[in-house]
Amino acid sequence: MSTVSKAVLGISALLSAGTVLGVHLQQRRVRERLHEGVIRDIERQSRKLENIRLLKEQITLTKQLEAERDKMLMEKGSQQS
């Protein structure tokens, strides 16, 4: 084998190995990004559930406050009569 042929073969082998390694690393990054997306979705869903729970709690407290206010207004109105 001539020196040029050996050089071409070596360069071809290195380029092939580099391409395989590059594709492997790219696939790993894509897989990690997809996994991070799933984790973000789970966190987003839990925050949404927590916000809904807080909203229901706030609605309940508002109704209680309005009921107490109405009761006080009725008592005040009956005392003035």
PDB file of N, CA, C and O in Angstrom:
ATOM      1  N   MET A   1       0.839  -1.173   0.000  1.00  0.00           N
ATOM      2  CA  MET A   1       0.000   0.000   0.000  1.00  0.00           C
ATOM      3  C   MET A   1       0.886   1.240   0.000  1.00  0.00           C
ATOM      4  O   MET A   1       1.881   1.318   0.720  1.00  0.00           O
ATOM      5  N   SER A   2       0.508   2.175  -0.803  1.00  0.00           N
ATOM      6  CA  SER A   2       1.309   3.392  -0.883  1.00  0.00           C
ATOM      7  C   SER A   2       1.016   4.301   0.308  1.00  0.00           C
ATOM      8  O   SER A   2       0.024   4.118   1.014  1.00  0.00           O
ATOM      9  N   THR A   3       1.864   5.250   0.513  1.00  0.00           N
ATOM     10  CA  THR A   3       1.731   6.180   1.634  1.00  0.00           C
ATOM     11  C   THR A   3       0.467   7.022   1.481  1.00  0.00           C
ATOM     12  O   THR A   3      -0.209   7.307   2.470  1.00  0.00           O
ATOM     13  N   VAL A   4       0.148   7.415   0.271  1.00  0.00           N
ATOM     14  CA  VAL A   4      -1.060   8.216   0.017  1.00  0.00           C
ATOM     15  C   VAL A   4      -2.295   7.392   0.349  1.00  0.00           C
ATOM     16  O   VAL A   4      -3.236   7.900   0.959  1.00  0.00           O
ATOM     17  N   SER A   5      -2.298   6.132  -0.047  1.00  0.00           N
ATOM     18  CA  SER A   5      -3.443   5.263   0.237  1.00  0.00           C
ATOM     19  C   SER A   5      -3.621   5.090   1.738  1.00  0.00           C
ATOM     20  O   SER A   5      -4.749   5.108   2.231  1.00  0.00           O
ATOM     21  N   LYS A   6      -2.530   4.923   2.468  1.00  0.00           N
ATOM     22  CA  LYS A   6      -2.600   4.782   3.922  1.00  0.00           C
ATOM     23  C   LYS A   6      -3.120   6.065   4.562  1.00  0.00           C
ATOM     24  O   LYS A   6      -3.905   6.013   5.509  1.00  0.00           O
ATOM     25  N   ALA A   7      -2.695   7.194   4.060  1.00  0.00           N
ATOM     26  CA  ALA A   7      -3.145   8.487   4.590  1.00  0.00           C
ATOM     27  C   ALA A   7      -4.641   8.675   4.340  1.00  0.00           C
ATOM     28  O   ALA A   7      -5.375   9.113   5.225  1.00  0.00           O
ATOM     29  N   VAL A   8      -5.081   8.342   3.138  1.00  0.00           N
ATOM     30  CA  VAL A   8      -6.509   8.469   2.801  1.00  0.00           C
ATOM     31  C   VAL A   8      -7.329   7.520   3.668  1.00  0.00           C
ATOM     32  O   VAL A   8      -8.387   7.894   4.174  1.00  0.00           O
ATOM     33  N   LEU A   9      -6.843   6.298   3.839  1.00  0.00           N
ATOM     34  CA  LEU A   9      -7.552   5.325   4.680  1.00  0.00           C
ATOM     35  C   LEU A   9      -7.612   5.823   6.125  1.00  0.00           C
ATOM     36  O   LEU A   9      -8.658   5.721   6.765  1.00  0.00           O
ATOM     37  N   GLY A  10      -6.521   6.352   6.641  1.00  0.00           N
ATOM     38  CA  GLY A  10      -6.494   6.866   8.015  1.00  0.00           C
ATOM     39  C   GLY A  10      -7.433   8.043   8.206  1.00  0.00           C
ATOM     40  O   GLY A  10      -8.163   8.118   9.194  1.00  0.00           O
ATOM     41  N   ILE A  11      -7.405   8.960   7.249  1.00  0.00           N
ATOM     42  CA  ILE A  11      -8.298  10.122   7.325  1.00  0.00           C
ATOM     43  C   ILE A  11      -9.755   9.687   7.246  1.00  0.00           C
ATOM     44  O   ILE A  11     -10.599  10.201   7.980  1.00  0.00           O
ATOM     45  N   SER A  12     -10.053   8.741   6.357  1.00  0.00           N
ATOM     46  CA  SER A  12     -11.425   8.228   6.225  1.00  0.00           C
ATOM     47  C   SER A  12     -11.878   7.563   7.517  1.00  0.00           C
ATOM     48  O   SER A  12     -13.016   7.758   7.943  1.00  0.00           O
ATOM     49  N   ALA A  13     -11.011   6.787   8.143  1.00  0.00           N
ATOM     50  CA  ALA A  13     -11.355   6.117   9.401  1.00  0.00           C
ATOM     51  C   ALA A  13     -11.604   7.151  10.504  1.00  0.00           C
ATOM     52  O   ALA A  13     -12.561   7.026  11.268  1.00  0.00           O
ATOM     53  N   LEU A  14     -10.748   8.164  10.585  1.00  0.00           N
ATOM     54  CA  LEU A  14     -10.934   9.209  11.596  1.00  0.00           C
ATOM     55  C   LEU A  14     -12.229   9.988  11.381  1.00  0.00           C
ATOM     56  O   LEU A  14     -12.955  10.273  12.333  1.00  0.00           O
ATOM     57  N   LEU A  15     -12.512  10.329  10.124  1.00  0.00           N
ATOM     58  CA  LEU A  15     -13.756  11.052   9.826  1.00  0.00           C
ATOM     59  C   LEU A  15     -14.978  10.195  10.153  1.00  0.00           C
ATOM     60  O   LEU A  15     -15.969  10.699  10.682  1.00  0.00           O
ATOM     61  N   SER A  16     -14.908   8.920   9.844  1.00  0.00           N
ATOM     62  CA  SER A  16     -16.025   8.015  10.152  1.00  0.00           C
ATOM     63  C   SER A  16     -16.223   7.909  11.663  1.00  0.00           C
ATOM     64  O   SER A  16     -17.344   7.996  12.162  1.00  0.00           O
ATOM     65  N   ALA A  17     -15.123   7.720  12.377  1.00  0.00           N
ATOM     66  CA  ALA A  17     -15.214   7.625  13.837  1.00  0.00           C
ATOM     67  C   ALA A  17     -15.737   8.942  14.421  1.00  0.00           C
ATOM     68  O   ALA A  17     -16.557   8.926  15.340  1.00  0.00           O
ATOM     69  N   GLY A  18     -15.281  10.057  13.908  1.00  0.00           N
ATOM     70  CA  GLY A  18     -15.760  11.359  14.378  1.00  0.00           C
ATOM     71  C   GLY A  18     -17.248  11.553  14.119  1.00  0.00           C
ATOM     72  O   GLY A  18     -17.969  12.099  14.955  1.00  0.00           O
ATOM     73  N   THR A  19     -17.696  11.102  12.955  1.00  0.00           N
ATOM     74  CA  THR A  19     -19.118  11.213  12.619  1.00  0.00           C
ATOM     75  C   THR A  19     -19.965  10.362  13.556  1.00  0.00           C
ATOM     76  O   THR A  19     -21.000  10.810  14.050  1.00  0.00           O
ATOM     77  N   VAL A  20     -19.520   9.131  13.797  1.00  0.00           N
ATOM     78  CA  VAL A  20     -20.264   8.240  14.697  1.00  0.00           C
ATOM     79  C   VAL A  20     -20.308   8.832  16.102  1.00  0.00           C
ATOM     80  O   VAL A  20     -21.359   8.829  16.743  1.00  0.00           O
ATOM     81  N   LEU A  21     -19.193   9.332  16.576  1.00  0.00           N
ATOM     82  CA  LEU A  21     -19.140   9.943  17.902  1.00  0.00           C
ATOM     83  C   LEU A  21     -20.034  11.184  17.971  1.00  0.00           C
ATOM     84  O   LEU A  21     -20.754  11.383  18.950  1.00  0.00           O
ATOM     85  N   GLY A  22     -19.985  12.007  16.938  1.00  0.00           N
ATOM     86  CA  GLY A  22     -20.818  13.211  16.907  1.00  0.00           C
ATOM     87  C   GLY A  22     -22.306  12.882  16.947  1.00  0.00           C
ATOM     88  O   GLY A  22     -23.062  13.526  17.673  1.00  0.00           O
ATOM     89  N   VAL A  23     -22.727  11.896  16.182  1.00  0.00           N
ATOM     90  CA  VAL A  23     -24.138  11.494  16.167  1.00  0.00           C
ATOM     91  C   VAL A  23     -24.535  10.943  17.533  1.00  0.00           C
ATOM     92  O   VAL A  23     -25.624  11.228  18.030  1.00  0.00           O
ATOM     93  N   HIS A  24     -23.647  10.155  18.137  1.00  0.00           N
ATOM     94  CA  HIS A  24     -23.932   9.586  19.452  1.00  0.00           C
ATOM     95  C   HIS A  24     -24.124  10.693  20.492  1.00  0.00           C
ATOM     96  O   HIS A  24     -25.073  10.648  21.275  1.00  0.00           O
ATOM     97  N   LEU A  25     -23.240  11.675  20.502  1.00  0.00           N
ATOM     98  CA  LEU A  25     -23.357  12.780  21.451  1.00  0.00           C
ATOM     99  C   LEU A  25     -24.617  13.603  21.203  1.00  0.00           C
ATOM    100  O   LEU A  25     -25.276  14.039  22.147  1.00  0.00           O
ATOM    101  N   GLN A  26     -24.944  13.811  19.947  1.00  0.00           N
ATOM    102  CA  GLN A  26     -26.150  14.576  19.610  1.00  0.00           C
ATOM    103  C   GLN A  26     -27.399  13.835  20.094  1.00  0.00           C
ATOM    104  O   GLN A  26     -28.315  14.458  20.630  1.00  0.00           O
ATOM    105  N   GLN A  27     -27.443  12.531  19.913  1.00  0.00           N
ATOM    106  CA  GLN A  27     -28.591  11.757  20.377  1.00  0.00           C
ATOM    107  C   GLN A  27     -28.715  11.820  21.895  1.00  0.00           C
ATOM    108  O   GLN A  27     -29.822  11.895  22.427  1.00  0.00           O
ATOM    109  N   ARG A  28     -27.585  11.790  22.590  1.00  0.00           N
ATOM    110  CA  ARG A  28     -27.613  11.871  24.049  1.00  0.00           C
ATOM    111  C   ARG A  28     -28.184  13.218  24.495  1.00  0.00           C
ATOM    112  O   ARG A  28     -28.996  13.273  25.419  1.00  0.00           O
ATOM    113  N   ARG A  29     -27.757  14.311  23.837  1.00  0.00           N
ATOM    114  CA  ARG A  29     -28.271  15.639  24.189  1.00  0.00           C
ATOM    115  C   ARG A  29     -29.771  15.740  23.925  1.00  0.00           C
ATOM    116  O   ARG A  29     -30.512  16.310  24.725  1.00  0.00           O
ATOM    117  N   VAL A  30     -30.210  15.184  22.803  1.00  0.00           N
ATOM    118  CA  VAL A  30     -31.644  15.220  22.472  1.00  0.00           C
ATOM    119  C   VAL A  30     -32.434  14.446  23.523  1.00  0.00           C
ATOM    120  O   VAL A  30     -33.486  14.904  23.971  1.00  0.00           O
ATOM    121  N   ARG A  31     -31.940  13.289  23.915  1.00  0.00           N
ATOM    122  CA  ARG A  31     -32.618  12.477  24.925  1.00  0.00           C
ATOM    123  C   ARG A  31     -32.684  13.218  26.259  1.00  0.00           C
ATOM    124  O   ARG A  31     -33.713  13.178  26.932  1.00  0.00           O
ATOM    125  N   GLU A  32     -31.610  13.888  26.647  1.00  0.00           N
ATOM    126  CA  GLU A  32     -31.608  14.660  27.891  1.00  0.00           C
ATOM    127  C   GLU A  32     -32.594  15.822  27.829  1.00  0.00           C
ATOM    128  O   GLU A  32     -33.296  16.098  28.802  1.00  0.00           O
ATOM    129  N   ARG A  33     -32.647  16.505  26.680  1.00  0.00           N
ATOM    130  CA  ARG A  33     -33.609  17.615  26.526  1.00  0.00           C
ATOM    131  C   ARG A  33     -35.039  17.107  26.621  1.00  0.00           C
ATOM    132  O   ARG A  33     -35.884  17.750  27.243  1.00  0.00           O
ATOM    133  N   LEU A  34     -35.319  15.955  26.010  1.00  0.00           N
ATOM    134  CA  LEU A  34     -36.667  15.393  26.087  1.00  0.00           C
ATOM    135  C   LEU A  34     -37.012  15.047  27.532  1.00  0.00           C
ATOM    136  O   LEU A  34     -38.133  15.287  27.981  1.00  0.00           O
ATOM    137  N   HIS A  35     -36.057  14.489  28.249  1.00  0.00           N
ATOM    138  CA  HIS A  35     -36.290  14.137  29.652  1.00  0.00           C
ATOM    139  C   HIS A  35     -36.545  15.394  30.483  1.00  0.00           C
ATOM    140  O   HIS A  35     -37.430  15.403  31.338  1.00  0.00           O
ATOM    141  N   GLU A  36     -35.775  16.453  30.236  1.00  0.00           N
ATOM    142  CA  GLU A  36     -35.992  17.712  30.950  1.00  0.00           C
ATOM    143  C   GLU A  36     -37.376  18.277  30.644  1.00  0.00           C
ATOM    144  O   GLU A  36     -38.014  18.870  31.513  1.00  0.00           O
ATOM    145  N   GLY A  37     -37.838  18.093  29.410  1.00  0.00           N
ATOM    146  CA  GLY A  37     -39.182  18.551  29.054  1.00  0.00           C
ATOM    147  C   GLY A  37     -40.250  17.835  29.851  1.00  0.00           C
ATOM    148  O   GLY A  37     -41.227  18.450  30.278  1.00  0.00           O
ATOM    149  N   VAL A  38     -40.073  16.538  30.053  1.00  0.00           N
ATOM    150  CA  VAL A  38     -41.031  15.760  30.840  1.00  0.00           C
ATOM    151  C   VAL A  38     -41.028  16.256  32.282  1.00  0.00           C
ATOM    152  O   VAL A  38     -42.086  16.417  32.889  1.00  0.00           O
ATOM    153  N   ILE A  39     -39.848  16.495  32.824  1.00  0.00           N
ATOM    154  CA  ILE A  39     -39.747  16.987  34.207  1.00  0.00           C
ATOM    155  C   ILE A  39     -40.417  18.352  34.335  1.00  0.00           C
ATOM    156  O   ILE A  39     -41.127  18.602  35.309  1.00  0.00           O
ATOM    157  N   ARG A  40     -40.197  19.246  33.356  1.00  0.00           N
ATOM    158  CA  ARG A  40     -40.844  20.567  33.390  1.00  0.00           C
ATOM    159  C   ARG A  40     -42.362  20.436  33.315  1.00  0.00           C
ATOM    160  O   ARG A  40     -43.083  21.168  33.992  1.00  0.00           O
ATOM    161  N   ASP A  41     -42.853  19.501  32.491  1.00  0.00           N
ATOM    162  CA  ASP A  41     -44.296  19.298  32.394  1.00  0.00           C
ATOM    163  C   ASP A  41     -44.877  18.821  33.723  1.00  0.00           C
ATOM    164  O   ASP A  41     -45.943  19.278  34.135  1.00  0.00           O
ATOM    165  N   ILE A  42     -44.185  17.912  34.390  1.00  0.00           N
ATOM    166  CA  ILE A  42     -44.662  17.415  35.681  1.00  0.00           C
ATOM    167  C   ILE A  42     -44.681  18.551  36.703  1.00  0.00           C
ATOM    168  O   ILE A  42     -45.638  18.684  37.465  1.00  0.00           O
ATOM    169  N   GLU A  43     -43.635  19.365  36.719  1.00  0.00           N
ATOM    170  CA  GLU A  43     -43.599  20.506  37.636  1.00  0.00           C
ATOM    171  C   GLU A  43     -44.713  21.495  37.324  1.00  0.00           C
ATOM    172  O   GLU A  43     -45.347  22.032  38.232  1.00  0.00           O
ATOM    173  N   ARG A  44     -44.947  21.732  36.041  1.00  0.00           N
ATOM    174  CA  ARG A  44     -46.003  22.662  35.634  1.00  0.00           C
ATOM    175  C   ARG A  44     -47.375  22.137  36.075  1.00  0.00           C
ATOM    176  O   ARG A  44     -48.212  22.909  36.543  1.00  0.00           O
ATOM    177  N   GLN A  45     -47.603  20.846  35.928  1.00  0.00           N
ATOM    178  CA  GLN A  45     -48.876  20.259  36.347  1.00  0.00           C
ATOM    179  C   GLN A  45     -49.053  20.362  37.856  1.00  0.00           C
ATOM    180  O   GLN A  45     -50.150  20.657  38.331  1.00  0.00           O
ATOM    181  N   SER A  46     -47.986  20.123  38.615  1.00  0.00           N
ATOM    182  CA  SER A  46     -48.110  20.220  40.075  1.00  0.00           C
ATOM    183  C   SER A  46     -48.364  21.663  40.501  1.00  0.00           C
ATOM    184  O   SER A  46     -49.139  21.905  41.426  1.00  0.00           O
ATOM    185  N   ARG A  47     -47.715  22.634  39.832  1.00  0.00           N
ATOM    186  CA  ARG A  47     -47.980  24.045  40.146  1.00  0.00           C
ATOM    187  C   ARG A  47     -49.429  24.402  39.814  1.00  0.00           C
ATOM    188  O   ARG A  47     -50.076  25.152  40.545  1.00  0.00           O
ATOM    189  N   LYS A  48     -49.926  23.864  38.714  1.00  0.00           N
ATOM    190  CA  LYS A  48     -51.308  24.142  38.317  1.00  0.00           C
ATOM    191  C   LYS A  48     -52.274  23.590  39.369  1.00  0.00           C
ATOM    192  O   LYS A  48     -53.227  24.270  39.752  1.00  0.00           O
ATOM    193  N   LEU A  49     -52.034  22.363  39.836  1.00  0.00           N
ATOM    194  CA  LEU A  49     -52.892  21.778  40.861  1.00  0.00           C
ATOM    195  C   LEU A  49     -52.828  22.588  42.160  1.00  0.00           C
ATOM    196  O   LEU A  49     -53.845  22.792  42.821  1.00  0.00           O
ATOM    197  N   GLU A  50     -51.637  23.043  42.513  1.00  0.00           N
ATOM    198  CA  GLU A  50     -51.484  23.862  43.718  1.00  0.00           C
ATOM    199  C   GLU A  50     -52.231  25.188  43.556  1.00  0.00           C
ATOM    200  O   GLU A  50     -52.878  25.653  44.495  1.00  0.00           O
ATOM    201  N   ASN A  51     -52.145  25.793  42.379  1.00  0.00           N
ATOM    202  CA  ASN A  51     -52.869  27.050  42.129  1.00  0.00           C
ATOM    203  C   ASN A  51     -54.371  26.839  42.207  1.00  0.00           C
ATOM    204  O   ASN A  51     -55.089  27.688  42.736  1.00  0.00           O
ATOM    205  N   ILE A  52     -54.854  25.721  41.688  1.00  0.00           N
ATOM    206  CA  ILE A  52     -56.292  25.427  41.758  1.00  0.00           C
ATOM    207  C   ILE A  52     -56.716  25.235  43.208  1.00  0.00           C
ATOM    208  O   ILE A  52     -57.770  25.719  43.619  1.00  0.00           O
ATOM    209  N   ARG A  53     -55.883  24.519  43.993  1.00  0.00           N
ATOM    210  CA  ARG A  53     -56.194  24.317  45.402  1.00  0.00           C
ATOM    211  C   ARG A  53     -56.246  25.661  46.137  1.00  0.00           C
ATOM    212  O   ARG A  53     -57.155  25.904  46.930  1.00  0.00           O
ATOM    213  N   LEU A  54     -55.272  26.526  45.872  1.00  0.00           N
ATOM    214  CA  LEU A  54     -55.255  27.839  46.511  1.00  0.00           C
ATOM    215  C   LEU A  54     -56.460  28.686  46.090  1.00  0.00           C
ATOM    216  O   LEU A  54     -57.026  29.416  46.903  1.00  0.00           O
ATOM    217  N   LEU A  55     -56.843  28.584  44.823  1.00  0.00           N
ATOM    218  CA  LEU A  55     -58.003  29.337  44.347  1.00  0.00           C
ATOM    219  C   LEU A  55     -59.276  28.868  45.042  1.00  0.00           C
ATOM    220  O   LEU A  55     -60.097  29.691  45.446  1.00  0.00           O
ATOM    221  N   LYS A  56     -59.450  27.556  45.186  1.00  0.00           N
ATOM    222  CA  LYS A  56     -60.637  27.029  45.878  1.00  0.00           C
ATOM    223  C   LYS A  56     -60.646  27.476  47.333  1.00  0.00           C
ATOM    224  O   LYS A  56     -61.692  27.832  47.877  1.00  0.00           O
ATOM    225  N   GLU A  57     -59.478  27.455  47.956  1.00  0.00           N
ATOM    226  CA  GLU A  57     -59.374  27.906  49.338  1.00  0.00           C
ATOM    227  C   GLU A  57     -59.725  29.386  49.447  1.00  0.00           C
ATOM    228  O   GLU A  57     -60.414  29.797  50.381  1.00  0.00           O
ATOM    229  N   GLN A  58     -59.254  30.178  48.501  1.00  0.00           N
ATOM    230  CA  GLN A  58     -59.543  31.611  48.492  1.00  0.00           C
ATOM    231  C   GLN A  58     -61.040  31.859  48.278  1.00  0.00           C
ATOM    232  O   GLN A  58     -61.619  32.748  48.903  1.00  0.00           O
ATOM    233  N   ILE A  59     -61.659  31.078  47.402  1.00  0.00           N
ATOM    234  CA  ILE A  59     -63.102  31.228  47.169  1.00  0.00           C
ATOM    235  C   ILE A  59     -63.875  30.914  48.439  1.00  0.00           C
ATOM    236  O   ILE A  59     -64.816  31.625  48.791  1.00  0.00           O
ATOM    237  N   THR A  60     -63.477  29.844  49.130  1.00  0.00           N
ATOM    238  CA  THR A  60     -64.143  29.466  50.377  1.00  0.00           C
ATOM    239  C   THR A  60     -63.991  30.563  51.422  1.00  0.00           C
ATOM    240  O   THR A  60     -64.957  30.935  52.089  1.00  0.00           O
ATOM    241  N   LEU A  61     -62.784  31.073  51.557  1.00  0.00           N
ATOM    242  CA  LEU A  61     -62.556  32.148  52.537  1.00  0.00           C
ATOM    243  C   LEU A  61     -63.336  33.410  52.175  1.00  0.00           C
ATOM    244  O   LEU A  61     -63.842  34.095  53.064  1.00  0.00           O
ATOM    245  N   THR A  62     -63.439  33.719  50.917  1.00  0.00           N
ATOM    246  CA  THR A  62     -64.201  34.887  50.476  1.00  0.00           C
ATOM    247  C   THR A  62     -65.677  34.717  50.809  1.00  0.00           C
ATOM    248  O   THR A  62     -66.325  35.656  51.273  1.00  0.00           O
ATOM    249  N   LYS A  63     -66.209  33.520  50.575  1.00  0.00           N
ATOM    250  CA  LYS A  63     -67.623  33.269  50.900  1.00  0.00           C
ATOM    251  C   LYS A  63     -67.856  33.398  52.395  1.00  0.00           C
ATOM    252  O   LYS A  63     -68.868  33.957  52.819  1.00  0.00           O
ATOM    253  N   GLN A  64     -66.920  32.880  53.210  1.00  0.00           N
ATOM    254  CA  GLN A  64     -67.067  32.998  54.657  1.00  0.00           C
ATOM    255  C   GLN A  64     -67.032  34.462  55.079  1.00  0.00           C
ATOM    256  O   GLN A  64     -67.834  34.893  55.907  1.00  0.00           O
ATOM    257  N   LEU A  65     -66.111  35.217  54.514  1.00  0.00           N
ATOM    258  CA  LEU A  65     -65.993  36.633  54.849  1.00  0.00           C
ATOM    259  C   LEU A  65     -67.249  37.398  54.451  1.00  0.00           C
ATOM    260  O   LEU A  65     -67.728  38.248  55.202  1.00  0.00           O
ATOM    261  N   GLU A  66     -67.783  37.093  53.266  1.00  0.00           N
ATOM    262  CA  GLU A  66     -69.004  37.773  52.821  1.00  0.00           C
ATOM    263  C   GLU A  66     -70.179  37.406  53.717  1.00  0.00           C
ATOM    264  O   GLU A  66     -71.018  38.255  54.018  1.00  0.00           O
ATOM    265  N   ALA A  67     -70.247  36.145  54.146  1.00  0.00           N
ATOM    266  CA  ALA A  67     -71.334  35.720  55.031  1.00  0.00           C
ATOM    267  C   ALA A  67     -71.231  36.436  56.378  1.00  0.00           C
ATOM    268  O   ALA A  67     -72.243  36.878  56.923  1.00  0.00           O
ATOM    269  N   GLU A  68     -70.020  36.551  56.915  1.00  0.00           N
ATOM    270  CA  GLU A  68     -69.834  37.260  58.178  1.00  0.00           C
ATOM    271  C   GLU A  68     -70.182  38.736  58.028  1.00  0.00           C
ATOM    272  O   GLU A  68     -70.798  39.321  58.918  1.00  0.00           O
ATOM    273  N   ARG A  69     -69.794  39.341  56.909  1.00  0.00           N
ATOM    274  CA  ARG A  69     -70.091  40.748  56.662  1.00  0.00           C
ATOM    275  C   ARG A  69     -71.604  40.959  56.561  1.00  0.00           C
ATOM    276  O   ARG A  69     -72.143  41.903  57.139  1.00  0.00           O
ATOM    277  N   ASP A  70     -72.286  40.076  55.823  1.00  0.00           N
ATOM    278  CA  ASP A  70     -73.740  40.197  55.692  1.00  0.00           C
ATOM    279  C   ASP A  70     -74.418  40.029  57.043  1.00  0.00           C
ATOM    280  O   ASP A  70     -75.385  40.725  57.351  1.00  0.00           O
ATOM    281  N   LYS A  71     -73.906  39.100  57.851  1.00  0.00           N
ATOM    282  CA  LYS A  71     -74.481  38.873  59.181  1.00  0.00           C
ATOM    283  C   LYS A  71     -74.304  40.119  60.041  1.00  0.00           C
ATOM    284  O   LYS A  71     -75.225  40.532  60.746  1.00  0.00           O
ATOM    285  N   MET A  72     -73.113  40.714  59.979  1.00  0.00           N
ATOM    286  CA  MET A  72     -72.865  41.933  60.762  1.00  0.00           C
ATOM    287  C   MET A  72     -73.744  43.078  60.281  1.00  0.00           C
ATOM    288  O   MET A  72     -74.245  43.852  61.097  1.00  0.00           O
ATOM    289  N   LEU A  73     -73.939  43.201  58.979  1.00  0.00           N
ATOM    290  CA  LEU A  73     -74.787  44.266  58.443  1.00  0.00           C
ATOM    291  C   LEU A  73     -76.230  44.081  58.861  1.00  0.00           C
ATOM    292  O   LEU A  73     -76.927  45.051  59.158  1.00  0.00           O
ATOM    293  N   MET A  74     -76.683  42.828  58.885  1.00  0.00           N
ATOM    294  CA  MET A  74     -78.068  42.566  59.295  1.00  0.00           C
ATOM    295  C   MET A  74     -78.236  42.863  60.782  1.00  0.00           C
ATOM    296  O   MET A  74     -79.254  43.420  61.194  1.00  0.00           O
ATOM    297  N   GLU A  75     -77.244  42.493  61.586  1.00  0.00           N
ATOM    298  CA  GLU A  75     -77.326  42.790  63.014  1.00  0.00           C
ATOM    299  C   GLU A  75     -77.306  44.288  63.271  1.00  0.00           C
ATOM    300  O   GLU A  75     -78.028  44.792  64.131  1.00  0.00           O
ATOM    301  N   LYS A  76     -76.475  44.992  62.520  1.00  0.00           N
ATOM    302  CA  LYS A  76     -76.384  46.431  62.655  1.00  0.00           C
ATOM    303  C   LYS A  76     -77.694  47.089  62.233  1.00  0.00           C
ATOM    304  O   LYS A  76     -78.159  48.040  62.862  1.00  0.00           O
ATOM    305  N   GLY A  77     -78.279  46.568  61.159  1.00  0.00           N
ATOM    306  CA  GLY A  77     -79.557  47.109  60.665  1.00  0.00           C
ATOM    307  C   GLY A  77     -80.689  46.854  61.646  1.00  0.00           C
ATOM    308  O   GLY A  77     -81.557  47.707  61.825  1.00  0.00           O
ATOM    309  N   SER A  78     -80.689  45.692  62.279  1.00  0.00           N
ATOM    310  CA  SER A  78     -81.770  45.389  63.240  1.00  0.00           C
ATOM    311  C   SER A  78     -81.575  46.186  64.541  1.00  0.00           C
ATOM    312  O   SER A  78     -82.561  46.478  65.218  1.00  0.00           O
ATOM    313  N   GLN A  79     -80.355  46.541  64.905  1.00  0.00           N
ATOM    314  CA  GLN A  79     -80.119  47.338  66.097  1.00  0.00           C
ATOM    315  C   GLN A  79     -80.540  48.785  65.871  1.00  0.00           C
ATOM    316  O   GLN A  79     -80.974  49.449  66.812  1.00  0.00           O
ATOM    317  N   GLN A  80     -80.422  49.285  64.650  1.00  0.00           N
ATOM    318  CA  GLN A  80     -80.783  50.673  64.341  1.00  0.00           C
ATOM    319  C   GLN A  80     -82.301  50.850  64.281  1.00  0.00           C
ATOM    320  O   GLN A  80     -82.793  51.964  64.464  1.00  0.00           O
ATOM    321  N   SER A  81     -83.035  49.797  64.034  1.00  0.00           N
ATOM    322  CA  SER A  81     -84.495  49.921  63.906  1.00  0.00           C
ATOM    323  C   SER A  81     -85.188  50.101  65.212  1.00  0.00           C
ATOM    324  O   SER A  81     -86.413  50.219  65.250  1.00  0.00           O
TER     325      SER A  81
END
